Amino acid sequence: MIAVGLVFTVLAALLHVYIFWMESLAWDGPQARKTFGVPDAEREATRAFAFNQGFYNLFLATAALLGVIVTAAGAPAVGLTLALTGTGSMLAAALVLFVSSPDKRRAAVTQGFLSLLSVAAIVIGLLV
């Protein structure tokens, strides 16, 4: 079950790297415009916020991916801690978005689904 959780960890991390790319590097691009729906009049005013938010997503993805690498290298206590820290934080952020912004619930589910599967599988694997 831990291996399944680590696969979901990689997928969640890749999604968050993609979110980083849209928020920090391609804020004016068509995919970011479609995904985030920020009106053109607000795009410049939100650029710095989005840039910073993108790096949060990158750092969470980095922790999760390092967790997978460290686990595969034979240090599961450290690796799974990193994986759970990264994906658990992704899941917590998705829950905050889901509760605080009803109009962004679809985005919250997208952001949190793979993280939820990762956390659940790893925890089940640790308990069995």
N, CA and C of each residue as an Amber inpcrd file, in Angstrom:
protein
   384
   0.8230000  -1.2000000   0.0000000   0.0000000   0.0000000   0.0000000
   0.8680000   1.2660000   0.0000000   2.0280000   1.1660000   0.6410000
   2.9260000   2.3260000   0.6560000   3.3820000   2.6600000  -0.7620000
   3.6680000   1.6370000  -1.5600000   4.0800000   1.8930000  -2.9460000
   2.9800000   2.6160000  -3.7160000   1.7400000   2.2190000  -3.5130000
   0.6120000   2.9040000  -4.1530000   0.5650000   4.3650000  -3.6960000
   0.7490000   4.5770000  -2.3960000   0.7680000   5.9420000  -1.8640000
   1.8710000   6.7840000  -2.4740000   3.0210000   6.1640000  -2.7020000
   4.1290000   6.9160000  -3.2990000   3.8630000   7.2620000  -4.7610000
   3.1580000   6.3920000  -5.4640000   2.7620000   6.7220000  -6.8440000
   1.8370000   7.9420000  -6.8280000   0.8590000   7.9430000  -5.9230000
  -0.0270000   9.1050000  -5.8070000   0.7340000  10.3450000  -5.3460000
   1.7650000  10.1450000  -4.5420000   2.6060000  11.2680000  -4.1170000
   3.2760000  11.9200000  -5.3200000   3.8230000  11.1020000  -6.2040000
   4.4660000  11.6270000  -7.4160000   3.4470000  12.3720000  -8.2770000
   2.2710000  11.7900000  -8.4490000   1.2450000  12.4490000  -9.2680000
   0.7990000  13.7780000  -8.6520000   0.6090000  13.8000000  -7.3340000
   0.2190000  15.0430000  -6.6570000   1.3250000  16.0880000  -6.8000000
   2.5630000  15.6590000  -6.6700000   3.6890000  16.5860000  -6.8060000
   3.7610000  17.1520000  -8.2170000   3.5740000  16.2940000  -9.2120000
   3.6090000  16.7850000 -10.6000000   2.4940000  17.7890000 -10.8650000
   1.3150000  17.5330000 -10.3160000   0.2270000  18.5040000 -10.4480000
   0.6260000  19.8380000  -9.8290000   1.2630000  19.8030000  -8.6660000
   1.6410000  21.0480000  -8.0050000   2.8070000  21.7580000  -8.7050000
   3.6620000  21.0040000  -9.3810000   4.6890000  21.6420000 -10.2160000
   4.0080000  22.3600000 -11.3840000   2.9950000  21.7350000 -11.9530000
   2.2380000  22.3780000 -13.0430000   1.5370000  23.6430000 -12.5440000
   0.9620000  23.5850000 -11.3560000   0.3290000  24.7770000 -10.7790000
   1.3710000  25.8660000 -10.5560000   2.5580000  25.4780000 -10.0630000
   3.6610000  26.4390000  -9.9160000   3.9540000  27.1140000 -11.2590000
   4.0660000  26.3040000 -12.2960000   4.3820000  26.8580000 -13.6120000
   3.3360000  27.8880000 -14.0350000   2.0510000  27.5510000 -13.8650000
   1.0010000  28.4890000 -14.2690000   1.0330000  29.7620000 -13.4270000
   1.1900000  29.6210000 -12.1050000   1.1150000  30.7930000 -11.2340000
   2.3640000  31.6580000 -11.2930000   3.5260000  31.0300000 -11.3700000
   4.7690000  31.7980000 -11.2690000   5.4250000  32.1260000 -12.6000000
   5.2220000  31.3000000 -13.6000000   5.9340000  31.4980000 -14.8560000
   5.0280000  31.8310000 -16.0390000   3.7740000  31.4300000 -15.9790000
   2.8820000  31.6200000 -17.1310000   1.5830000  32.2980000 -16.7140000
   1.6710000  33.2410000 -15.8000000   0.4750000  33.8990000 -15.2620000
  -0.3680000  34.5530000 -16.3550000   0.2640000  35.0640000 -17.3980000
  -0.4630000  35.7110000 -18.4920000  -0.8550000  34.7520000 -19.6120000
  -0.4730000  33.4940000 -19.4900000  -0.7530000  32.5350000 -20.5490000
  -2.2060000  32.0910000 -20.5860000  -2.6070000  31.5070000 -21.6910000
  -4.0060000  31.1110000 -21.8630000  -4.4680000  30.0490000 -20.8550000
  -3.6030000  29.1020000 -20.5010000  -4.0220000  28.0600000 -19.5610000
  -4.2350000  28.6310000 -18.1660000  -3.3510000  29.5160000 -17.7230000
  -3.5190000  30.1490000 -16.4040000  -4.7680000  31.0250000 -16.3940000
  -4.9900000  31.7400000 -17.4720000  -6.2010000  32.5830000 -17.5510000
  -7.4580000  31.7260000 -17.4440000  -7.4650000  30.6060000 -18.1650000
  -8.6290000  29.7130000 -18.1390000  -8.7840000  29.0540000 -16.7640000
  -7.6830000  28.5900000 -16.1990000  -7.7320000  27.8560000 -14.9380000
  -8.1430000  28.7450000 -13.7690000  -7.5400000  29.9290000 -13.6710000
  -7.7600000  30.7680000 -12.4910000  -8.8450000  31.8150000 -12.6830000
  -9.1800000  32.1190000 -13.9280000 -10.2800000  33.0360000 -14.2000000
 -10.1000000  34.4390000 -13.6450000  -8.8790000  34.8850000 -13.5430000
  -8.6250000  36.2430000 -13.0560000  -8.8840000  37.2230000 -14.1950000
  -9.7610000  38.1950000 -13.9750000 -10.0480000  39.1710000 -15.0370000
  -8.7800000  39.9350000 -15.4440000  -8.7210000  40.3240000 -16.6990000
  -7.5500000  41.0580000 -17.2030000  -7.2450000  42.2830000 -16.3550000
  -8.2680000  42.9510000 -15.8770000  -8.0720000  44.1650000 -15.0800000
  -7.3760000  43.8760000 -13.7550000  -7.4490000  42.6340000 -13.2730000
  -6.8410000  42.2670000 -11.9900000  -5.5520000  41.4690000 -12.1440000
  -5.2190000  41.1250000 -13.3650000  -4.0680000  40.2490000 -13.6030000
  -2.7670000  40.8510000 -13.0760000  -2.5130000  42.1090000 -13.3810000
  -1.2620000  42.7300000 -12.9360000  -1.2360000  42.8860000 -11.4170000
  -2.3760000  43.2370000 -10.8420000  -2.4460000  43.4320000  -9.3920000
  -2.2540000  42.1300000  -8.6230000  -2.5520000  41.0040000  -9.2510000
  -2.4340000  39.7120000  -8.5740000  -1.1520000  38.9610000  -8.9400000
  -0.3510000  39.5270000  -9.8150000   0.8510000  38.8460000 -10.3050000
   1.8090000  38.4600000  -9.1690000   2.1200000  39.3740000  -8.2810000
   3.0680000  39.0800000  -7.2020000   2.5100000  38.0150000  -6.2550000
   1.2250000  38.1020000  -5.9660000   0.5900000  37.0930000  -5.1190000
   0.6710000  35.7200000  -5.7760000   0.3290000  35.6520000  -7.0470000
   0.3530000  34.3780000  -7.7670000   1.7810000  33.8340000  -7.8580000
   2.7450000  34.7020000  -8.1010000   4.1500000  34.2900000  -8.1800000
   4.5720000  33.6260000  -6.8750000   4.2510000  34.2640000  -5.7610000
   4.5870000  33.7370000  -4.4450000   3.8390000  32.4320000  -4.1720000
   2.5620000  32.3970000  -4.4730000   1.7430000  31.2010000  -4.2540000
   2.2760000  30.0250000  -5.0680000   2.7330000  30.3040000  -6.2620000
   3.3000000  29.2460000  -7.0940000   4.4980000  28.5920000  -6.4390000
   5.3250000  29.4090000  -5.7930000   6.4880000  28.8360000  -5.1180000
   6.0920000  27.9930000  -3.9140000   5.0390000  28.3530000  -3.2220000
   4.5260000  27.4750000  -2.1580000   4.2080000  26.1050000  -2.7490000
   3.5360000  26.0810000  -3.8780000   3.1970000  24.8120000  -4.5200000
   4.4490000  24.0450000  -4.9310000   5.4470000  24.7410000  -5.4350000
   6.6970000  24.0880000  -5.8280000   7.3980000  23.4830000  -4.6130000
   7.4230000  24.2050000  -3.5030000   8.0990000  23.6940000  -2.3070000
   7.3930000  22.4630000  -1.7490000   6.0560000  22.4550000  -1.7780000
   5.3180000  21.2750000  -1.3380000   5.6130000  20.0950000  -2.2540000
   5.6440000  20.3350000  -3.5430000   5.9590000  19.2780000  -4.5060000
   7.3760000  18.7530000  -4.2850000   8.3020000  19.6480000  -4.0080000
   9.6840000  19.2500000  -3.7700000   9.7870000  18.3490000  -2.5420000
   9.1290000  18.7190000  -1.4590000   9.1470000  17.8870000  -0.2490000
   8.5790000  16.5110000  -0.5410000   7.4670000  16.4690000  -1.2560000
   6.8290000  15.1890000  -1.5680000   7.7400000  14.3210000  -2.4450000
   8.3210000  14.9130000  -3.4730000   9.2010000  14.1500000  -4.3620000
  10.4610000  13.6860000  -3.6470000  11.0310000  14.5320000  -2.7970000
  12.1860000  14.1070000  -2.0020000  11.8160000  12.9330000  -1.1080000
  10.5920000  12.9600000  -0.5900000  10.1280000  11.8490000   0.2300000
  10.1320000  10.5330000  -0.5380000   9.6790000  10.5780000  -1.7720000
   9.6770000   9.3720000  -2.6010000  11.1130000   8.9040000  -2.8530000
  11.9890000   9.8330000  -3.1860000  13.3860000   9.4970000  -3.4770000
  14.0780000   8.9200000  -2.2450000  13.8940000   9.5570000  -1.1020000
  14.5460000   9.1010000   0.1250000  13.9920000   7.7370000   0.5510000
  12.6920000   7.5290000   0.3790000  12.1060000   6.2230000   0.6850000
  12.7150000   5.1530000  -0.2150000  12.8050000   5.4440000  -1.5050000
  13.3860000   4.4820000  -2.4520000  14.8620000   4.2240000  -2.1690000
  15.5340000   5.2010000  -1.5750000  16.9520000   5.0510000  -1.2540000
  17.1780000   4.2490000   0.0230000  16.0890000   3.8600000   0.6970000
  16.2380000   2.9810000   1.8470000  16.0970000   3.6320000   3.2080000
  15.5730000   4.8520000   3.2530000  15.3360000   5.5240000   4.5380000
  13.8470000   5.8540000   4.6500000  13.0130000   4.8240000   4.8490000
  11.5640000   5.0520000   4.8160000  11.0390000   5.9730000   5.9200000
  11.6510000   5.9860000   7.0810000  11.1400000   6.8630000   8.1460000
  11.2380000   8.3310000   7.7160000  12.3760000   8.7010000   7.1860000
  12.5770000  10.0800000   6.7290000  11.7750000  10.3410000   5.4540000
  11.8380000   9.4160000   4.5270000  11.1630000   9.5970000   3.2450000
   9.6560000   9.7050000   3.3770000   9.0610000   8.8160000   4.1500000
   7.6060000   8.8680000   4.3020000   7.1750000  10.0940000   5.0970000
   8.0200000  10.5320000   6.0180000   7.7270000  11.7790000   6.7300000
   7.6890000  12.9520000   5.7520000   8.6610000  13.0180000   4.8650000
   8.6830000  14.0820000   3.8570000   7.4840000  13.9680000   2.9150000
   7.1800000  12.7570000   2.4570000   6.0530000  12.5560000   1.5480000
   4.7460000  12.9830000   2.2120000   4.5580000  12.5760000   3.4670000
   3.3310000  12.9450000   4.1730000   3.2760000  14.4310000   4.4990000
   4.4100000  15.0280000   4.7850000   4.4400000  16.4750000   5.0240000
   4.0180000  17.2250000   3.7620000   4.5870000  16.8470000   2.6280000
   4.2400000  17.5130000   1.3670000   2.7960000  17.2960000   0.9740000
   2.3590000  16.0380000   0.9310000   0.9970000  15.7700000   0.4820000
  -0.0380000  16.1460000   1.5370000   0.3210000  16.0240000   2.8000000
  -0.6040000  16.4570000   3.8550000  -0.8370000  17.9570000   3.8030000
   0.2110000  18.7150000   3.5190000   0.0640000  20.1700000   3.3840000
  -0.7460000  20.5260000   2.1390000  -0.5350000  19.7860000   1.0580000
  -1.3520000  19.9980000  -0.1490000  -2.8260000  19.7530000   0.1600000
  -3.0910000  18.6620000   0.8720000  -4.4610000  18.3240000   1.2290000
  -5.0660000  19.3740000   2.1520000  -4.3030000  19.8280000   3.1310000
  -4.8050000  20.8620000   4.0500000  -5.1270000  22.1460000   3.2990000
  -4.2630000  22.5440000   2.3640000  -4.5230000  23.7520000   1.5700000
  -5.7870000  23.5900000   0.7310000  -5.9860000  22.4050000   0.1870000
  -7.1940000  22.1510000  -0.6020000  -8.4390000  22.2330000   0.2750000
  -8.3480000  21.7270000   1.4820000  -9.4880000  21.8070000   2.4070000
  -9.8080000  23.2510000   2.7790000  -8.7730000  24.0490000   3.0110000
  -8.9830000  25.4660000   3.3140000  -9.6760000  26.1490000   2.1410000
  -9.2230000  25.8900000   0.9310000  -9.8420000  26.4750000  -0.2610000
 -11.2820000  26.0070000  -0.3950000 -11.5320000  24.7410000  -0.1720000
 -12.8760000  24.1810000  -0.2930000 -13.8430000  24.8460000   0.6770000
 -13.4090000  25.0290000   1.9190000 -14.2790000  25.5980000   2.9510000
 -14.4430000  27.1090000   2.7920000 -13.3700000  27.7870000   2.4190000
 -13.3940000  29.2490000   2.4180000 -13.9130000  29.8760000   1.1260000
 -13.9000000  29.1270000   0.0330000 -14.2850000  29.6930000  -1.2580000
 -15.2040000  28.7310000  -2.0070000 -16.5060000  28.7970000  -1.7240000
 -17.4340000  27.8740000  -2.3870000 -17.3520000  27.9080000  -3.9140000
 -17.0180000  29.0630000  -4.4870000 -16.9260000  29.1580000  -5.9400000
 -15.6810000  28.4610000  -6.5020000 -14.7630000  28.0610000  -5.6220000
 -13.5280000  27.4010000  -6.0630000 -13.4600000  25.9470000  -5.5910000
 -14.6010000  25.3800000  -5.2930000 -14.6100000  24.0060000  -4.7680000
 -14.1150000  22.9860000  -5.7940000 -14.4090000  23.2060000  -7.0470000
 -13.9100000  22.2800000  -8.0700000 -12.3830000  22.2960000  -8.0950000
 -11.8010000  23.4720000  -8.0170000 -10.3400000  23.5920000  -7.9780000
  -9.7780000  22.9290000  -6.7230000 -10.4710000  23.0900000  -5.6080000
 -10.0110000  22.4810000  -4.3580000 -10.0100000  20.9590000  -4.4540000
 -11.0490000  20.4040000  -5.0580000 -11.1150000  18.9480000  -5.2240000
  -9.9980000  18.4800000  -6.1610000  -9.7850000  19.1980000  -7.2380000
  -8.7070000  18.8570000  -8.1700000  -7.3630000  18.9050000  -7.4520000
  -7.1480000  19.9540000  -6.6800000  -5.8860000  20.1550000  -5.9710000
  -5.6820000  19.0990000  -4.8840000  -6.7460000  18.6690000  -4.2490000
  -6.6040000  17.8000000  -3.0880000  -6.8050000  16.3150000  -3.3140000
  -7.3710000  15.9230000  -4.4400000  -7.7430000  14.5190000  -4.6370000
  -6.5380000  13.5780000  -4.6130000  -5.5180000  13.8690000  -5.4030000
  -4.3360000  13.0030000  -5.4360000  -3.6140000  13.0080000  -4.0930000
  -3.6050000  14.1510000  -3.4370000  -2.9850000  14.2400000  -2.1140000
  -3.7330000  13.3820000  -1.1010000  -5.0490000  13.4240000  -1.1610000
  -5.8600000  12.5920000  -0.2720000  -5.5570000  11.1100000  -0.4960000
  -5.5010000  10.6880000  -1.7470000  -5.1930000   9.2900000  -2.0430000
  -3.7970000   8.9160000  -1.5450000  -2.8460000   9.8290000  -1.7030000
  -1.4830000   9.5840000  -1.2340000  -1.4480000   9.4090000   0.2790000
  -2.0140000  10.3660000   0.9870000  -2.0070000  10.3220000   2.4570000
  -2.7120000   9.0560000   2.9380000  -3.8790000   8.7760000   2.3930000
  -4.6570000   7.6070000   2.8340000  -3.8780000   6.3200000   2.6030000
  -3.3070000   6.1480000   1.4180000  -2.5880000   4.9070000   1.1130000
  -1.3540000   4.7510000   1.9850000  -0.5970000   5.8110000   2.1800000
   0.6070000   5.7110000   3.0090000   0.2340000   5.3980000   4.4590000
  -0.7490000   6.0840000   4.9840000  -1.1550000   5.8420000   6.3790000
  -1.6740000   4.4100000   6.5340000  -2.4800000   3.9580000   5.6080000
  -2.9720000   2.5640000   5.6720000  -1.7960000   1.6030000   5.5980000
  -0.8500000   1.8720000   4.7040000   0.3280000   1.0300000   4.5860000
   1.1630000   0.9960000   5.8580000   1.2370000   2.0950000   6.5530000
   1.9900000   2.1380000   7.8120000   1.2680000   1.4050000   8.9440000
  -0.0530000   1.3940000   8.8900000  -0.8350000   0.7820000   9.9540000
  -1.0020000  -0.7310000   9.7910000  -0.8100000  -1.2070000   8.5800000
  -1.0200000  -2.6470000   8.3250000   0.2190000  -3.4470000   8.6140000
